[in-house]
Amino acid sequence: MEEQSVHQQVVANEEGGYRFLPALRFASAAVLAMDGMAIERGVLTAPLPLADGFAAIRAWLEAAGRPLDSLCGIELRSPNQISMDDFIAFNNQYLSHLDSWDLLRDGAPPLTRTNVAPFRGAPATPSIVAFSYTVERADPRGCFVVSGVAEVATGCKYPDDIIRPGESSSEALNKKASSVTADVGSIVAHLGADWDDAVSVHLYAQHPSVFEFSRRVLAAIPVAPNQGIVWHDAAPPVDGLELEVDIRRYAAERAVGA
């Protein structure tokens, strides 16, 4: 990924109804609903290219009576893994959409982001598949979303600090998964949230590492997700990375475009 920032202080986004943890140029590390607010997930019935996806999001938020500022997360799918130069070029395009909605804060978005390349059924162009937004409803569980985390720890550099670069053995994948899990745990702690059994866990990898991730890595925390682990046959968007993890706790999920 682009150079990572060490965890900063959580920042309030009063207009959006959530707090966020600044991290990268193209995404925050995580968002947490403010008191009296909850986070819902809108799932598109089919992936939509960026412009069409943002148009669908705008229409949904307007129909729901929510401001654009309530948008707090984007989930993307890419055609394939790409070079860092191409990834930076894509991020510039992505940020221009958010800037046109006046959603950037000090040049960076407060929104979370997961961006992966499926090994089957990938879209022809980078596309939006889902998004997160706040609603005015108290949720005592505390809704939050953590951006996708790959095997380059926060505060480290790509590609220099990839965990076990170029390796996909069971041992190497276990090391990668352990590093990612520790980073996600640190993000959750900085956010002031709890990673417990009720949190939805998503693992993106082409390897059957989901089994070791569940049985060994999460067991060491210990976390045993009530709904299991959602495994996506996909990889992080940048060449050389093998797996990515994000976690979320939503108040509800909605089908968009059905």
C-alpha positions as CSV (number, residue, x, y, z in Angstrom):
1,M,0.0,0.0,0.0
2,E,1.1,3.6,0.1
3,E,3.2,4.5,3.1
4,Q,1.3,3.9,6.3
5,S,0.9,6.4,9.1
6,V,1.2,5.4,12.7
7,H,-2.1,5.5,14.6
8,Q,-3.2,9.0,15.4
9,Q,-5.9,10.4,17.7
10,V,-9.5,9.7,16.9
11,V,-11.1,12.7,15.3
12,A,-14.8,13.7,15.4
13,N,-16.8,14.1,12.2
14,E,-19.8,15.9,13.7
15,E,-21.5,16.4,10.3
16,G,-21.2,12.7,9.6
17,G,-22.2,11.5,13.0
18,Y,-19.0,9.3,13.5
19,R,-15.5,9.4,14.7
20,F,-12.5,8.3,12.6
21,L,-8.9,7.2,13.1
22,P,-6.7,8.9,10.4
23,A,-4.3,6.7,8.7
24,L,-3.7,6.7,4.9
25,R,-3.9,9.3,2.1
26,F,-6.9,7.4,0.7
27,A,-8.7,6.1,3.8
28,S,-9.0,6.2,7.6
29,A,-8.1,3.2,9.6
30,A,-11.5,2.9,11.1
31,V,-14.8,4.7,12.0
32,L,-17.0,4.5,15.1
33,A,-20.6,5.7,15.3
34,M,-21.1,8.6,17.7
35,D,-23.6,8.4,20.6
36,G,-27.2,8.3,19.3
37,M,-26.0,7.1,15.9
38,A,-25.6,3.7,14.2
39,I,-23.9,2.5,11.0
40,E,-25.7,0.6,8.3
41,R,-24.2,-1.1,5.2
42,G,-25.7,-0.7,1.8
43,V,-24.9,-3.6,-0.6
44,L,-25.3,-3.0,-4.3
45,T,-27.0,-5.8,-6.2
46,A,-24.2,-5.7,-8.8
47,P,-20.8,-4.0,-8.8
48,L,-20.9,-0.5,-10.3
49,P,-18.0,1.5,-11.9
50,L,-16.9,4.4,-9.6
51,A,-19.1,7.2,-11.2
52,D,-22.2,5.0,-11.3
53,G,-21.5,3.6,-7.8
54,F,-21.2,7.1,-6.3
55,A,-24.4,8.1,-8.1
56,A,-26.2,5.1,-6.6
57,I,-24.9,6.0,-3.2
58,R,-26.0,9.6,-3.5
59,A,-29.5,8.5,-4.5
60,W,-29.7,6.1,-1.6
61,L,-28.6,8.6,1.0
62,E,-31.0,11.3,-0.4
63,A,-33.9,8.8,-0.3
64,A,-32.9,7.9,3.3
65,G,-32.8,11.6,4.3
66,R,-29.1,11.4,5.1
67,P,-26.4,13.9,4.2
68,L,-23.4,13.0,2.0
69,D,-21.3,13.5,5.2
70,S,-23.0,10.4,6.6
71,L,-21.0,8.2,4.1
72,C,-18.3,6.6,6.2
73,G,-17.0,3.6,4.2
74,I,-16.6,2.3,0.7
75,E,-16.0,-1.3,-0.5
76,L,-14.3,-1.7,-3.9
77,R,-13.5,-4.5,-6.2
78,S,-10.6,-4.3,-8.8
79,P,-10.1,-6.2,-12.0
80,N,-6.7,-7.5,-10.9
81,Q,-3.6,-6.7,-8.7
82,I,-1.7,-3.7,-10.0
83,S,1.6,-1.9,-9.5
84,M,2.0,0.8,-6.8
85,D,2.2,3.5,-9.5
86,D,-1.1,2.4,-10.9
87,F,-2.6,2.1,-7.4
88,I,-1.6,5.7,-6.7
89,A,-3.1,6.8,-10.0
90,F,-6.4,5.1,-9.1
91,N,-6.4,6.6,-5.6
92,N,-6.1,10.1,-7.2
93,Q,-9.2,9.3,-9.3
94,Y,-11.0,7.9,-6.2
95,L,-10.2,11.0,-4.1
96,S,-11.4,13.3,-6.8
97,H,-14.9,11.8,-6.4
98,L,-14.8,12.3,-2.6
99,D,-13.4,15.8,-3.0
100,S,-16.3,16.7,-5.3
101,W,-18.6,15.9,-2.4
102,D,-16.5,17.9,0.0
103,L,-15.7,14.8,2.1
104,L,-12.0,15.2,2.5
105,R,-10.5,16.4,5.7
106,D,-7.0,18.0,5.4
107,G,-6.7,16.3,2.0
108,A,-7.6,12.8,3.2
109,P,-11.0,11.1,3.5
110,P,-12.3,10.1,6.9
111,L,-14.0,7.1,5.3
112,T,-12.8,3.5,5.6
113,R,-12.0,1.5,2.6
114,T,-11.6,-2.1,1.5
115,N,-10.3,-2.7,-2.0
116,V,-9.6,-6.2,-3.3
117,A,-9.2,-8.1,-6.6
118,P,-11.4,-11.2,-6.9
119,F,-9.9,-14.2,-8.6
120,R,-13.3,-15.1,-10.2
121,G,-16.0,-12.7,-11.3
122,A,-13.8,-9.6,-11.1
123,P,-15.3,-6.4,-12.7
124,A,-13.9,-5.0,-15.9
125,T,-13.1,-1.7,-14.1
126,P,-12.6,-0.7,-10.4
127,S,-16.1,-0.8,-9.0
128,I,-18.1,-0.2,-5.8
129,V,-19.9,-3.2,-4.3
130,A,-21.0,-1.7,-0.9
131,F,-20.8,1.3,1.4
132,S,-21.3,2.3,5.0
133,Y,-23.3,5.3,6.3
134,T,-24.6,6.6,9.6
135,V,-28.2,6.8,10.7
136,E,-29.8,8.6,13.6
137,R,-30.4,5.6,15.9
138,A,-28.7,4.6,19.1
139,D,-27.1,1.2,19.1
140,P,-25.7,0.1,22.5
141,R,-23.3,-2.4,20.8
142,G,-21.3,0.4,19.2
143,C,-21.2,0.2,15.4
144,F,-17.8,0.5,13.8
145,V,-15.9,-0.4,10.6
146,V,-12.2,-1.1,10.2
147,S,-10.6,-0.7,6.8
148,G,-9.0,-3.6,5.0
149,V,-5.6,-4.4,6.5
150,A,-2.9,-6.3,4.5
151,E,0.5,-7.7,5.6
152,V,2.3,-4.3,5.7
153,A,1.9,-3.2,9.3
154,T,0.9,0.3,10.2
155,G,3.9,2.6,10.3
156,C,5.8,0.5,7.8
157,K,6.5,0.8,4.1
158,Y,5.5,-1.1,0.9
159,P,7.2,-3.1,-0.4
160,D,10.1,-3.0,2.0
161,D,8.2,-4.2,5.1
162,I,5.9,-6.8,3.6
163,I,5.7,-9.8,6.0
164,R,7.4,-12.8,4.4
165,P,7.4,-11.3,0.9
166,G,7.0,-13.7,-2.0
167,E,6.0,-16.6,0.2
168,S,2.8,-18.4,0.4
169,S,3.6,-21.5,2.5
170,S,1.4,-22.4,5.4
171,E,4.0,-21.0,7.8
172,A,4.4,-17.8,5.9
173,L,0.7,-17.2,5.6
174,N,0.3,-17.8,9.3
175,K,2.9,-15.1,10.0
176,K,1.1,-12.8,7.7
177,A,-2.3,-13.4,9.2
178,S,-0.8,-13.0,12.7
179,S,0.6,-9.6,11.8
180,V,-2.6,-8.5,10.2
181,T,-4.6,-9.6,13.2
182,A,-2.3,-7.7,15.6
183,D,-2.7,-4.6,13.5
184,V,-6.5,-4.8,13.3
185,G,-6.5,-5.4,17.1
186,S,-4.4,-2.2,17.6
187,I,-6.7,-0.2,15.4
188,V,-9.8,-1.4,17.3
189,A,-8.1,-0.5,20.6
190,H,-7.1,3.0,19.4
191,L,-10.7,3.5,18.2
192,G,-12.0,2.7,21.7
193,A,-14.2,-0.2,20.4
194,D,-14.2,-4.0,21.2
195,W,-13.4,-6.8,18.9
196,D,-15.6,-9.6,20.2
197,D,-17.4,-12.7,19.0
198,A,-20.3,-10.7,17.5
199,V,-18.1,-8.7,15.1
200,S,-18.2,-9.7,11.4
201,V,-14.8,-10.8,10.2
202,H,-13.9,-10.8,6.5
203,L,-10.8,-12.5,5.1
204,Y,-9.6,-11.9,1.5
205,A,-7.1,-14.5,0.2
206,Q,-6.7,-17.0,-2.6
207,H,-5.2,-19.6,-0.2
208,P,-7.2,-21.9,2.1
209,S,-5.5,-19.9,5.0
210,V,-9.0,-19.1,6.3
211,F,-8.8,-22.4,8.3
212,E,-5.6,-21.6,10.1
213,F,-6.7,-18.0,10.5
214,S,-9.8,-19.2,12.3
215,R,-8.4,-22.0,14.3
216,R,-5.0,-20.5,15.4
217,V,-4.7,-16.8,14.8
218,L,-8.2,-15.7,16.1
219,A,-8.1,-18.3,18.8
220,A,-5.0,-16.6,20.3
221,I,-6.9,-13.3,20.8
222,P,-9.3,-15.1,21.6
223,V,-12.2,-14.4,19.2
224,A,-14.6,-16.9,17.9
225,P,-16.9,-15.0,15.5
226,N,-20.6,-16.0,16.0
227,Q,-21.2,-15.9,12.2
228,G,-17.9,-17.5,11.4
229,I,-15.4,-15.9,9.0
230,V,-16.5,-14.7,5.5
231,W,-13.8,-15.8,3.1
232,H,-13.5,-14.0,-0.2
233,D,-11.4,-15.6,-3.0
234,A,-9.6,-12.3,-3.6
235,A,-6.3,-10.5,-3.0
236,P,-5.2,-7.0,-1.9
237,P,-5.1,-4.6,-4.9
238,V,-1.3,-4.2,-5.1
239,D,1.2,-6.7,-6.4
240,G,3.1,-8.7,-3.8
241,L,0.4,-8.8,-1.1
242,E,-1.4,-12.1,-0.3
243,L,-4.2,-11.4,2.2
244,E,-6.4,-8.7,3.7
245,V,-8.7,-8.6,6.7
246,D,-11.5,-6.2,7.7
247,I,-14.0,-6.3,10.5
248,R,-17.3,-4.6,11.0
249,R,-20.3,-4.2,13.4
250,Y,-23.4,-2.9,11.6
251,A,-26.8,-2.1,12.9
252,A,-28.4,-3.3,9.6
253,E,-27.6,-4.2,6.0
254,R,-29.7,-3.0,3.1
255,A,-29.9,-4.1,-0.5
256,V,-29.4,-1.2,-2.8
257,G,-30.8,-1.4,-6.3
258,A,-33.0,-4.4,-5.8
